[in-house]
Amino acid sequence: MIFQQKINEISIVIPSKDDEITLIKHIDELLIFCEKYVLNFEVIIVVNGSEEKNITTLKDFLSKKNLENFKILNSEIVGKGAAVKMGIKNSNFDHILITDADFSVKIDHLINFLDKSFNPLGSFVVGTRKSKGSKVVNTPITRKLTGFIYTFLVKTLLKINVDDTQCGFKLLNKKEFSNVADFRSIGFSYDIELFLLAKKNKIVPIEIPVKYIHEKNSNINVLSDSKKMFSELLEIRKLYL
């Protein structure tokens, strides 16, 4: 008889800004994965700036499914960083998976973040879309170009030696990565601070290749958000270097 290993416990944090309808489409696959591979789990959905009708639709869906280990938090501050911080601070378990509401990286990638005993490979394990084993689907050329420039700036200005800081699929241990919620950015640049905070804590991030499927209805505006993120890099540099 083969014993099926399982993850002992995990909190799954999902920030959402009007992604509730998209998220609903992926909840069944999330449940199937957790029932197969996880002993104890909670899903923390943090809405930030979503329309009330979308939040209501999500609440009704979860209620009909009677999903008691799912909870919805409402961040008054709009921004992915603010939502992730709230999720981390309200998590009950030390192991936390941060993932996007569109599941552009499928939940089953989590298996590759674990060792043979189903323990995380480290205190900070991150998905990368830019390694040899990665695969990227449907990403527009403009996103690829701005991503290349952004990575170059991150490595040059902040001395962060990883290939992909912005992939939305990250596994961490908040007990070992004790300063994980100390980032100040309320927006997309919170990821950058995570790597700098890890360095402060002498934690080396482990990059794992993922398959990334670009969501056409992404909330990111390439021009305006890229400008903002580039300026935030300079502010972060002043804070940490």
PEWO-V784826 format. One record per pair of residues at least 12 apart in sequence whose C-alpha atoms are under 7 Angstrom apart, sorted by the first residue. I is the first residue (numbers start at 0). GAP is how many residues later the second one is. D is the distance in whole Angstrom. If there is no record, write none. Layout:
[[I GAP D] [I GAP D]]
//
This chain:
[[4 112 7] [4 113 6] [5 31 5] [5 32 5] [5 33 6] [5 112 6] [6 30 6] [6 31 5] [6 32 6] [6 111 5] [6 112 7] [7 30 6] [7 31 5] [7 32 6] [8 29 6] [8 30 6] [8 31 5] [8 32 5] [8 84 7] [8 86 7] [9 30 7] [9 31 5] [9 32 7] [9 83 6] [9 85 5] [9 86 6] [10 30 6] [10 31 5] [10 32 6] [10 80 6] [10 81 7] [10 82 6] [10 84 6] [10 85 5] [10 86 6] [11 30 6] [11 31 5] [11 32 6] [11 84 6] [11 85 5] [11 86 6] [12 30 6] [12 31 5] [12 32 6] [12 71 7] [12 74 6] [12 83 7] [12 84 6] [12 85 5] [12 86 6] [13 30 6] [13 31 5] [13 32 6] [13 84 6] [13 85 5] [13 86 6] [13 87 6] [14 30 6] [14 31 5] [14 32 6] [14 65 6] [14 68 5] [14 69 6] [14 85 6] [14 86 7] [15 29 7] [15 30 6] [15 31 5] [15 32 6] [15 85 6] [16 30 6] [16 31 5] [16 32 6] [16 33 5] [17 32 4] [17 33 6] [17 36 7] [18 82 6] [19 34 6] [19 35 7] [19 38 6] [20 33 7] [21 79 7] [21 80 6] [22 78 5] [22 79 6] [23 34 7] [29 77 6] [32 75 7] [41 27 5] [41 28 6] [42 26 6] [42 27 5] [42 28 6] [43 26 6] [43 27 5] [43 28 6] [43 43 6] [44 26 6] [44 27 5] [44 28 6] [45 26 6] [45 27 5] [45 28 6] [45 29 7] [45 37 5] [45 41 6] [46 26 6] [46 27 5] [46 28 6] [46 36 7] [47 26 6] [47 27 5] [47 28 7] [47 29 6] [47 30 5] [47 31 6] [47 35 6] [48 29 5] [78 107 5] [78 108 5] [79 106 6] [79 107 5] [79 108 6] [80 104 6] [80 105 4] [80 106 5] [80 107 6] [80 109 5] [81 104 4] [81 105 7] [84 96 6] [87 93 7] [93 79 5] [93 80 5] [93 81 6] [94 77 6] [94 78 5] [94 79 7] [95 75 6] [95 76 5] [95 77 6] [96 73 6] [96 74 4] [96 75 7] [97 70 7] [97 71 6] [97 72 5] [97 73 6] [98 69 5] [98 70 5] [98 71 7] [99 68 6] [101 113 7] [103 108 5] [103 109 5] [103 110 6] [103 111 7] [104 64 7] [104 105 7] [104 106 6] [104 107 5] [104 108 7] [108 101 7] [112 12 7] [112 95 7] [121 84 7] [122 49 5] [122 50 5] [122 53 6] [122 54 6] [123 47 6] [123 48 4] [123 49 7] [123 81 5] [123 82 6] [124 45 6] [124 46 5] [124 47 6] [124 80 6] [124 81 5] [124 82 6] [125 43 6] [125 44 4] [125 45 6] [125 79 7] [125 80 6] [125 81 5] [125 82 6] [126 40 6] [126 42 5] [126 43 6] [126 80 6] [126 81 5] [126 82 6] [126 83 6] [127 35 7] [127 36 5] [127 39 6] [127 79 6] [127 80 6] [127 81 5] [127 82 6] [128 35 7] [128 38 7] [128 80 6] [128 81 6] [128 82 7] [128 83 7] [129 33 6] [129 34 6] [130 78 6] [132 76 5] [133 75 5] [133 76 5] [133 77 6] [134 75 6] [134 76 5] [134 77 6] [135 75 6] [135 76 5] [135 77 6] [136 75 6] [136 76 5] [136 77 6] [137 75 6] [137 76 5] [138 75 5] [142 79 7] [150 12 7] [150 13 7] [157 79 6] [164 26 6] [164 27 6] [165 25 6] [176 21 7] [176 24 7] [178 18 7] [179 14 6] [179 17 7] [188 40 6] [188 43 7]]
//
